[in-house]
Amino acid sequence: MAVRPEHRALMDRYAAAVERRDGAGLRALLDDDFVEVYPQSGERMSGGDPSGAALERQPTAPRIIGDRHVTSVGDDHIVFEALVNYSGGRWWMVGLFRVHEDRFRRLTAYYGQPFDIPDWRGPLVDRYDPADPSAWEDHGDDQPVERETVEAFVVAAVANDVDRIKTFVHPDFRLLYPQSGEVMKLAQLISVDQQYPGGLPHQEVVDFAGGSERWIVTPTNIPQRVTGGGDVWVGEGLFDYPSGERFLVVDIVTFRDRLVWRERSYFCPPFEAAPFRSDLAERLDPESPLG
């Protein structure tokens, strides 16, 4: 789905407030029941005042590098993706916004640093430039995707059922990793999975967003929230690697012909809660990191 004009305008105002560290400007965009969640650090701020104060206390003003990518997900969700210069380093920021009328009701924010393509994976993948705006031309065809189709695809993906996954994938499927500039067709992705050092991580799909919601449970007894509407879906999950590392993962999936056509994945490790907002945020239950 292409971005709705009203969503674009709202995100322009958000980006301007953030880059100016304009707490008052940010508060004007937030619903009275606004909640901001950082799953990687287990923080949650409730109400507009804490979020505005946290922005004003930022040690340095975040600066967006290049173009930001905004996607409408159904009527009331927005995905915001941008490379941000923050405290001397570069981070990919993925913001999952829930909108009520013309204000934000919820933000779940993820941060992942750029990384180099691992040597073992380099020969198996192609490369692209995530700073090139044409690389983000991924609008679907506006055909609504049935909830049952999305649920079945998620179940197959969590189980790594390759034969079943193939039935959901468009012939022109591409998977992009913006952090490393990798792009893969389905055959390349299968090769990467088969050759993954130490084996694939254990995957838990925690949340899946797109519109009105309901809960389902996969055959591996993993609960997940699946929401539906339109041709773009967003999933949030946990990857536990055999090495002991844990990453929160965000997937943005676009459908064409009701098949998975484009997918972007971000890998976001846990980090310590920021001291400057410690008195503004409450801590989440570690077993329920999405708050």
C-alpha positions as CSV (number, residue, x, y, z in Angstrom):
1,M,0.0,0.0,0.0
2,A,1.3,3.5,-0.9
3,V,1.6,5.9,2.0
4,R,-1.6,7.9,2.7
5,P,-1.1,11.7,2.3
6,E,-2.3,12.3,5.9
7,H,0.1,9.7,7.2
8,R,3.0,11.3,5.2
9,A,2.1,14.7,6.7
10,L,2.0,13.3,10.2
11,M,5.3,11.6,9.9
12,D,6.9,14.8,8.4
13,R,5.8,16.7,11.5
14,Y,7.1,13.9,13.7
15,A,10.5,13.8,12.0
16,A,10.8,17.6,12.3
17,A,10.1,17.6,16.0
18,V,12.6,14.8,16.7
19,E,15.4,16.5,14.8
20,R,14.8,19.8,16.7
21,R,14.4,18.0,20.0
22,D,11.1,19.9,20.2
23,G,9.2,18.3,23.1
24,A,6.2,20.6,22.8
25,G,5.9,19.9,19.0
26,L,6.1,16.1,19.7
27,R,3.4,16.3,22.5
28,A,1.1,18.0,20.1
29,L,1.1,14.9,17.9
30,L,0.4,12.4,20.8
31,D,-3.0,11.1,21.9
32,D,-3.9,11.4,25.6
33,D,-3.4,7.6,25.9
34,F,-0.1,7.5,24.0
35,V,2.3,4.7,24.9
36,E,6.0,4.5,23.7
37,V,7.8,1.1,23.9
38,Y,11.4,0.1,23.5
39,P,11.4,-3.7,23.4
40,Q,15.2,-3.9,23.2
41,S,15.7,-2.2,26.5
42,G,12.4,-3.2,28.1
43,E,11.2,0.4,28.6
44,R,7.7,1.8,28.3
45,M,6.6,5.5,28.7
46,S,2.9,6.2,29.1
47,G,1.4,9.6,28.2
48,G,2.8,12.4,26.1
49,D,4.6,14.2,28.8
50,P,7.3,11.5,29.4
51,S,8.0,11.1,25.7
52,G,8.3,14.9,25.2
53,A,10.6,15.2,28.2
54,A,12.8,12.3,27.0
55,L,13.2,13.9,23.6
56,E,14.2,17.2,25.2
57,R,16.8,15.3,27.3
58,Q,18.4,13.6,24.3
59,P,22.2,14.1,24.6
60,T,22.4,15.0,20.9
61,A,19.6,15.7,18.4
62,P,19.0,12.7,16.1
63,R,19.6,13.5,12.4
64,I,18.0,11.5,9.6
65,I,20.4,10.5,6.9
66,G,19.0,10.5,3.4
67,D,15.4,9.6,2.6
68,R,13.1,8.2,5.2
69,H,10.6,5.5,4.1
70,V,7.0,5.7,5.3
71,T,4.4,3.0,4.7
72,S,0.7,2.9,5.5
73,V,-0.4,-0.4,6.9
74,G,-4.2,-0.5,6.8
75,D,-6.1,2.5,8.0
76,D,-4.4,3.1,11.4
77,H,-0.8,1.8,11.3
78,I,2.3,3.5,9.9
79,V,5.8,2.1,9.5
80,F,8.7,4.6,9.6
81,E,12.2,3.4,8.5
82,A,15.2,5.7,8.4
83,L,19.0,5.7,8.9
84,V,19.7,8.0,11.8
85,N,22.9,9.6,13.1
86,Y,22.5,9.3,16.9
87,S,25.1,10.0,19.6
88,G,28.0,9.7,17.1
89,G,26.8,6.4,15.5
90,R,24.5,5.4,12.8
91,W,21.4,3.3,13.5
92,W,18.5,2.1,11.5
93,M,15.3,3.2,13.2
94,V,12.1,1.3,12.6
95,G,9.1,2.9,14.2
96,L,5.7,1.1,14.3
97,F,3.1,3.7,14.9
98,R,-0.6,3.3,15.7
99,V,-2.7,6.3,14.7
100,H,-6.0,7.5,16.1
101,E,-7.6,10.2,14.0
102,D,-4.7,12.6,13.4
103,R,-2.6,11.7,16.4
104,F,-0.3,8.9,17.5
105,R,-1.7,6.4,20.0
106,R,1.3,4.1,20.2
107,L,4.9,3.8,19.1
108,T,7.1,0.7,19.2
109,A,10.6,1.7,18.3
110,Y,13.5,-0.6,17.2
111,Y,17.2,0.3,16.6
112,G,19.7,-1.7,14.7
113,Q,23.2,-0.7,13.6
114,P,24.5,-1.3,10.0
115,F,26.6,-4.4,9.7
116,D,29.0,-5.9,7.2
117,I,27.9,-8.9,5.2
118,P,29.4,-12.0,6.8
119,D,32.2,-13.6,4.7
120,W,30.4,-17.0,4.5
121,R,27.2,-15.3,3.2
122,G,28.7,-12.9,0.7
123,P,28.9,-15.4,-2.2
124,L,25.2,-16.4,-1.7
125,V,23.6,-13.0,-1.8
126,D,23.3,-9.9,-4.0
127,R,24.0,-6.4,-2.9
128,Y,21.9,-3.2,-3.1
129,D,22.2,0.3,-1.9
130,P,19.7,1.1,0.8
131,A,20.4,4.8,0.4
132,D,19.0,4.6,-3.2
133,P,15.3,5.7,-3.1
134,S,14.5,3.4,-6.0
135,A,15.4,0.4,-3.8
136,W,12.3,1.1,-1.7
137,E,9.8,1.0,-4.5
138,D,7.8,-1.8,-3.1
139,H,4.2,-0.8,-3.2
140,G,1.8,-3.8,-3.4
141,D,-1.2,-3.9,-5.6
142,D,-3.8,-2.9,-3.0
143,Q,-5.5,-6.3,-3.1
144,P,-6.6,-7.1,0.5
145,V,-4.9,-10.2,1.9
146,E,-7.1,-12.5,3.9
147,R,-6.2,-13.0,7.5
148,E,-6.1,-16.8,7.0
149,T,-3.4,-16.4,4.3
150,V,-1.2,-14.4,6.6
151,E,-1.6,-16.7,9.5
152,A,-0.8,-19.7,7.4
153,F,2.3,-18.0,6.0
154,V,3.6,-17.1,9.5
155,V,3.0,-20.6,10.8
156,A,5.0,-22.0,7.9
157,A,7.8,-19.5,8.4
158,V,8.2,-20.1,12.1
159,A,8.3,-23.9,11.4
160,N,10.8,-23.3,8.5
161,D,8.7,-25.5,6.3
162,V,10.3,-24.7,3.0
163,D,7.9,-26.5,0.8
164,R,5.0,-24.8,2.5
165,I,6.7,-21.4,2.3
166,K,7.1,-21.7,-1.4
167,T,3.3,-21.8,-1.9
168,F,3.0,-18.3,-0.4
169,V,5.9,-16.6,-2.2
170,H,5.6,-14.5,-5.4
171,P,7.8,-15.5,-8.4
172,D,9.5,-12.1,-8.1
173,F,10.1,-12.3,-4.3
174,R,12.9,-10.3,-2.8
175,L,14.2,-10.2,0.8
176,L,16.2,-7.1,1.8
177,Y,18.4,-6.5,4.8
178,P,18.8,-2.7,4.9
179,Q,21.4,-2.9,7.6
180,S,23.9,-4.7,5.4
181,G,22.6,-3.9,1.9
182,E,21.8,-7.6,1.1
183,V,19.0,-8.7,-1.2
184,M,18.0,-12.3,-1.9
185,K,15.6,-14.2,-4.1
186,L,13.9,-17.2,-2.5
187,A,16.5,-19.7,-3.8
188,Q,19.3,-17.6,-2.3
189,L,17.5,-17.4,1.0
190,I,17.0,-21.1,1.1
191,S,20.8,-21.6,0.5
192,V,21.6,-19.1,3.2
193,D,19.4,-21.0,5.7
194,Q,20.9,-24.3,4.8
195,Q,24.4,-23.1,5.2
196,Y,23.9,-21.0,8.4
197,P,26.8,-21.6,10.8
198,G,25.7,-23.5,13.9
199,G,22.2,-23.8,12.5
200,L,19.3,-21.4,12.3
201,P,18.1,-19.5,15.4
202,H,15.0,-20.5,17.3
203,Q,12.2,-18.1,16.2
204,E,9.3,-16.9,18.2
205,V,6.9,-14.6,16.4
206,V,5.6,-12.3,19.1
207,D,3.4,-9.8,17.3
208,F,2.1,-9.3,13.8
209,A,0.4,-6.0,12.8
210,G,-1.8,-4.8,10.0
211,G,-5.2,-3.8,11.2
212,S,-7.9,-5.4,13.5
213,E,-6.3,-8.1,15.6
214,R,-6.8,-11.6,17.1
215,W,-4.5,-14.1,18.7
216,I,-3.5,-17.4,17.2
217,V,-1.1,-20.2,18.4
218,T,1.3,-21.9,16.0
219,P,1.9,-25.7,16.0
220,T,5.0,-25.0,18.2
221,N,2.7,-23.4,20.8
222,I,4.0,-19.9,20.2
223,P,1.3,-17.3,20.7
224,Q,1.2,-14.4,18.3
225,R,-1.1,-11.5,17.6
226,V,-2.1,-11.4,13.9
227,T,-3.8,-8.3,12.6
228,G,-5.2,-7.9,9.1
229,G,-6.0,-5.5,6.3
230,G,-4.4,-4.4,3.1
231,D,-1.3,-5.7,1.4
232,V,1.4,-4.7,3.9
233,W,2.0,-6.5,7.2
234,V,4.6,-6.1,10.0
235,G,5.8,-8.8,12.3
236,E,7.9,-8.6,15.5
237,G,9.7,-11.5,16.9
238,L,12.6,-13.0,18.9
239,F,15.5,-14.9,17.5
240,D,17.6,-17.0,19.9
241,Y,20.8,-18.1,18.2
242,P,22.8,-21.3,19.1
243,S,25.6,-18.9,20.1
244,G,23.4,-17.6,22.9
245,E,22.8,-14.3,21.3
246,R,19.2,-12.9,21.2
247,F,17.9,-10.4,18.6
248,L,14.5,-8.8,18.2
249,V,13.5,-8.9,14.6
250,V,11.2,-6.8,12.6
251,D,9.8,-7.9,9.2
252,I,7.9,-5.7,6.8
253,V,6.0,-7.8,4.3
254,T,4.4,-6.6,1.1
255,F,2.0,-8.8,-0.9
256,R,1.2,-8.8,-4.7
257,D,-1.4,-11.2,-6.2
258,R,-1.9,-12.2,-2.5
259,L,1.6,-13.6,-2.4
260,V,4.6,-12.5,-0.5
261,W,6.4,-10.2,-2.9
262,R,8.8,-8.0,-0.8
263,E,10.2,-8.5,2.7
264,R,12.5,-6.3,4.7
265,S,14.1,-7.6,7.9
266,Y,15.9,-5.7,10.7
267,F,18.0,-7.4,13.4
268,C,18.0,-5.5,16.7
269,P,20.0,-6.7,19.7
270,P,19.0,-5.8,23.3
271,F,20.6,-2.7,24.9
272,E,20.7,-1.1,28.3
273,A,18.0,1.4,29.3
274,A,19.0,5.0,28.8
275,P,19.9,6.7,32.1
276,F,18.6,10.1,30.9
277,R,15.0,8.8,30.8
278,S,15.2,6.3,33.7
279,D,12.8,8.4,35.8
280,L,10.3,8.6,32.9
281,A,10.0,5.0,31.9
282,E,8.7,1.9,33.6
283,R,10.4,-1.5,33.0
284,L,8.7,-4.2,31.1
285,D,8.4,-7.8,32.0
286,P,11.5,-9.5,30.4
287,E,9.2,-12.4,29.3
288,S,6.9,-9.9,27.5
289,P,9.2,-7.5,25.8
290,L,6.7,-5.9,23.5
291,G,4.8,-4.4,26.4
